[in-house]
Amino acid sequence: MNHATWQKSVQKDNKKMTVRYWSQRIAGRFSLRLVFSLPFMLQFLTVTCLIGFLLFQGGQEAVGSVLGEMRQQILGHVHEQLKRHMEDPLHLNELNVKAWYAGLLVFSDTVGRERQFVNHLKVFPDAAMTYIGLADGEFYGARRKKASEFQVVRNNLETGGASWYYSVSEQGDGVQLEDVFPTFDPRTRPWYQAAQEARKPVFSEVYRHFVFHEPTITATYPIFNEEGQLVGVFGVDYLLSWLGNMLRDLSLGASGQVFVVDKDGMIVAASVLTEPFEIVNGRTERIKADACSDPVLKAAVKSFLDGKDSSFRISLDDHFYSVSVDSYEENGLSWKIYVVLADEDFMENIWKNLHQTAVGVFFIMIAVFGLAVWTAGWVTRPILRLNQSAQELAQGRLYPVPDTERQDELGQLSRSFNRMAEDLLDLVGNLEARVIERTQNLAEKTQEEQHMREKFYKELTKAGQQQRAMLPDDLKESRLSLEIIYEPYMLVSGDSCGYRWLNEDSLFGYIIDVTGHGVASALQAAALNLMLQEIMHLPLSLSDRMLELNRRVNNYFGNDVMVAAFFFELDFVKQELRYVAAGITEFIADSAEVQGRIKTPGLFLGVSASPEYEVCYLPIEKGNLFCFYSDGIADRLMAGKTISLNADYKQLVKAIKQIGEEGVRWDDVTVLCIQIGDVMKEK
């Protein structure tokens, strides 16, 4: 072998030795247990990740298919409900038209006319009013006040062009005049003019009904004589609250929504809105869909208006939504139905299953790892025991190799210890499960109670707002200024007040105070207010009105309720104030004849079946001030609060309000503040 060959052989051997050295060094850093366990773990993890990815992809495709089917089903359901409901007002008009052409509906026949209109309202529960406006200006029909309470309307030469509304009997006959609306000519109304111009049945735009405060649409149907001349226009005011309720009842997931938009881009109904209106500068206006406060609704409408197909997807704040749009083009209406479903609402189960799978895989990995470690230990344990025994023997000490498979005392002790450990783990596990269950039950109960409290507070707040909305507006004219101060003690009030012009020169006013606080007193006050509204329409004197209210309190409430009341009349012809009290102890007067707190004795309502109430009189003139109030103010004045009577009207009202802010901490506060202006001379 020459030198060059020998040198190459040496270099080759050196390379082999270097590779073997580093291989042994790297392999020597890992234990035999890891070498046995790691391949099992890597294989299992790779297969599991691949299967999880395939399952997730398949789930996404399945959810997309299900979402498409859901949107089409919802669109079909909404379209079907619209078609079924929107035919009702047209059908009602057609019934009236056919009855008129057949001679069964004669407008001069008061009994037959009113019974037909009332009975139609009973058959069509979503119809708020059905009527006929004639070419000569006459107007007849029936309207719904409540679910089972109706009125008929007459407007002809007999009423002088005013609309007179009567309560009806069970047969539908007009009985008692309840409301009068002067100077109403149906020919000037948009619904009449639209039907006259179209010469066929048409629908109006959606608007907010002034009685039910719900979305409403008017269906009209013109009728003509044999010469083709317009005889009149039938109309039906049809409530659309059913549409919003139906949309909100649909199963759309946590973030889905469905809504209907008309041809002008205005919202007709939406599952995310209680009503399609908003208050702007004190006026009720419809909500434009592309300017809605709901970002998902607005984005869906804008995307469709920008030229999207009937089915598309939108992204908003890293959330994805699937949208489908369908047209409702029937009965003269041109509406769009939008269905918006959030992907994450329906991907939640997939993510949940994926999470459960990951947790299961984690525990399986632990089991596989344990099995691998046990297998590695089963292989290496004899070596380790031999090594440890050899080391102990080298030190001169005997170290027996433990073995749980032995059948002697040591084996029994090992098995007993294992059983004890298992029992202890089971005991601890059961105890932890019971603690978790108890904690969860307590949290659910606490959450339920909190929800009930919030719901009760919300309902009380809403009831208080409705109470306040039922109060009449402040009054300001040349003869007097009247301002109402109304503050409930507990969200809702047991007080009530109001006024009504008996004629152009006589103003009737009242204050009612039911003892107690809260919901019961508020309901009783509402019932008393309703009684008083009926009594005010009766031709009774001031004292007789109080006696009539006392009689009704005795009949309906018995001795369980104490009711205080104060009635007054301002007569601008006789230039005098007449008043009568029942439990309201005083009022404030600042006039030429009296000044200060005027005591008003009188027995509480409901205490006696035949009480006596004395009517008192005071002359009135320009500049006189009067404040009538409930116990919330009277108690504070009796406790030492004072009011200066040398102040003007605004200062007096401000002082009363300051006392009311303190008094409302103990009782309901209700005040009627009045300043007399130019008094009319007696005729």
Secondary structure, DSSP 8 states (H G I E B T S, - for coil): --HHHHHHHHHHHHHHHHHHHHHHHHHHTS-HHHHHHHHHHHHHHHHHHHHHHHHHHHHHHHHHHHHHHHHHHHHHHHHHHHHHHHHHHHHHHHHHHHHHHTTS--TT-HHHHHHHHHHHHHH-TTEEEEEEEETTS-EEEEEEEETTEEEEEEESTTTTT-EEEEEE-TTS-EEEEEEEE-S--GGGSHHHHHHHHH-S-EE---EE-TTT-SEEEEEEEEEE-TTS-EEEEEEEEEE-HHHHHHHHHS--TTT-EEEEE-TTSBEEEETT-SSSEEEETTEEEE-BGGG-S-HHHHHHHHHHHTT--SEEEEEETTEEEEEEEEEE--TT--EEEEEEEEHHHHHHHHHHHHHHHHHHHHHHHHHHHHHHHHHHHHHHHHHHHHHHHHHHHHTT-------TT--SHHHHHHHHHHHHHHHHHHHHHHHHHHHHHHHHHHHHHHHHHHHHHHHHHHHHHHHHHHHHHTS---EE-SSEEEEEEEE-SSSS-SEEEEEEEEETTEEEEEEEEESS-SHHHHHHHHHHHHHHHHHHTS---HHHHHHHHHHHHHHHTTTS--EEEEEEEEETTTTEEEEEEEB--EEEEESSS-EEEEE-----BTS-SS-----EEEE--TT-EEEEE-HHHHHHHHTT----TTS-HHHHHHHHHHHHHHHTTTS-EEEEEEEE-S-----
